[in-house]
């Protein structure tokens, strides 16, 4: 009996041990499964972490700025460039004026740019009629010899200049009778210009001064004088004289009785210079003398030249001359230039906003200034064009361009017709008659520079422009 009980107890113990071992095995398997799962998860996370780090590293390479900002590193302070302040005060070197039938122009010249403020004084409080216009030029000194100018032309009584403060020059315009005025600036040298408009008494209008040099200019053209042309150009022009122009049917000038011919540049301003050293100022003077002579001899038109010698004439003075002598047309003659040495052809301009970058660049070159200054001029151009004959100028430009190209093409096959364009040229600002600027060939082009040296080619240019003027006059009938 005792043995039976012992065997029963052994059997129960064995069964219990086996169940315990089974449970431990299952537990171990579960634990192992969990460990493997965790290992796989850890491995995935490790791969993901590596990818993230790689991505972050890539991003860090591309955008280092963002990484630095995340680390709360303060960005560097960037200094804003300030306008350059001249080391010395601007010097007011000259104050002068021109009285024309339509307006009076005051020009104040400085040796460099300076800011200024405009002010007005009415004849009585609240009145619209002005007694004085004045402007203070800050950071400026008055040069010795600059004096007050009596004007008395019915619009202005006088122009006065004085050292208002140690660093301020005051320019005062004493008003007689004006309706409107515009203030604008030219560059290189820096000039402040004031165009004053109004109505003069009839007696005063008849007494307006004329340009003292104009009779000499027209006489020199009639005599064929060359002034102070360089020897090389003098020789060229002398050779040109015997060349006879084609016979034209008599043209009645009609309303066109006086034309101002303006040879571009001159004196200290050579204009564009060719590879051989040929200067624009010399070529255009030679062509202009030919044109003026033809206008007088073949058409009986009074031709006034802004310069008949190698002298410097400021741009604002050229149209002032035309206005002052009561010209019916104004023709400014130039030759072109470009950085691209292969550029060639002829083009004619009239005053208006530049429609292309090339037109703006050409205006900057002819104005002797920067593209930035051209942009500033364009901003006020509409105000300055109140009396400008826009449609008539465009018409004159079309006729001259067409005739000039026809003339040159007949003798020089392949000459490019670059067409009629518009641009903000200083030399045309303020003109009260149809006015154009002719660019006759590229002096920067080796082939065209060689042509410009030839007397026969200069004759062709003068003939072509003359033909265009004749076509314009004929179309007015």
Phi, psi and omega in degrees: 000317180296322180295322180298317179297321181297315180296322179298318181294320179296319180297314181299320181294321180294315179298319180295320180296317181295319178297320180295317179296321179297316179296320179295323178296314178299318179298318180294321179297315178299315182297318181295317178301316179297321181294316178297315179302317180294324180294317178298315179299317180297321180295316178298316179297324180296315178298316180299319180296318179298317179297317180299315179298320180295317179297314179299321180295320178297315179298322181297322179293323183282319184232074181296332182298317182296320180298317181295322180295324179295331180274008177064031176274129183291134179293153180292144179280123181264126180283131178276124181295134181260151177303141180290125180266125181303145180292332182232158180296152175290144181252121175281110189261339185200144171228123178215172184215161172227132174256125179238168180300334185255337183196169172242133181247128174253135177234124178248119184256133178238159180280342169202169187295144177210147179287152178215157181236134182263143178220157178229150174231122180279159179295329175212155183306127178084353182282151179271346180278128184271147174257323181212149169238130177218155176221140180261125178262112184277147181065044185221155176232150179270125181289148176301140177096349177280118186240167175293149182240119172285134182245294176055045181256014180094340176255313179236144176275315183196169173234126184239144178230135180206159177275092185293316175226175182302328182237022182223127174257132179250129175251124183243128175252115178276119189271138173260299181200101180231154177253327185202160175205155178230139175244129178212173184232150170243164182240161172053071001279163181290128179226140173256122182244140178233119174257118183252130182237152179172194179246129177264157172294147184304318181297320180291320180301322180289339182264006181303135181293149174256166180289123185297330184277347186298320176299322180295321180295314181292324178293320180295326177293317181297324182275348181076029180287151184252356179061225184254040177299145175302155185304318182299314181289326178298317179296317179300316184291323178296323179293331184286331188306317184291343182295123184268138180280160180291149181285133181245152173294140182305128180248126177276121184302330181062237182283342183270101183245341181217129180235132175265123177256125187243102173287121184298155174061210180121155179061235182291348180255101183283345188074207179287149181235131181281174181298329181273357181098000178297133184254139181303318185301327182284316181297312185290331176292317179298314180294320182294321177297320176297314182297314181298320179296318180293320179301318182286312186283323185265332182245347182072023181265138177290119180251121178248129179258140177291332172208140176244005178225180181276074180234157179270126176238125181295149186300318182290343181278337186291311177288332177297322176298313181299317179293322185292325180270003178067042181292150178266336176217153177228122182236114179259126187251130182219170166237152189270169175203151179208155176295327176282107185295344180273350180298136182208169176117181180236150178208155182231137185242154166228165188285125173182180178294139178290132180266344181228161178296323180295320179295320179294321179294319178295317178299320179297319180292314181291330178280347182068039184216193183258166176299326179298317179292326177297319178298320178295321178294320180298329182295332182246009188296321182299323178295328183276350184258020184304320182255009183283134180275081187296307182294319179294323178294318178297320179295313178300318179299319180297314182295317181293316180298315181297313182290321180295317180295318179300316181296312183290323181295327182294332182252341183226076183308137178099358177297128184280137174263102183275356172087183179264133182225176180228152181193162182272079182267126179307319188295340180262350183291129176096353179293135180254011178231164176306130185217142183220164176233120183259130175250100187262089178082163181256115178288343179279348178267125186303318181293316182286330175297319179298321178296318183299335179285339186281129178303323182294321179292319177299321177298317180297320179298313179298318179297316181298317179295319178299315178302320179295319178295319178298317179298320180295314180299317181296326181287346181279346183285000000 
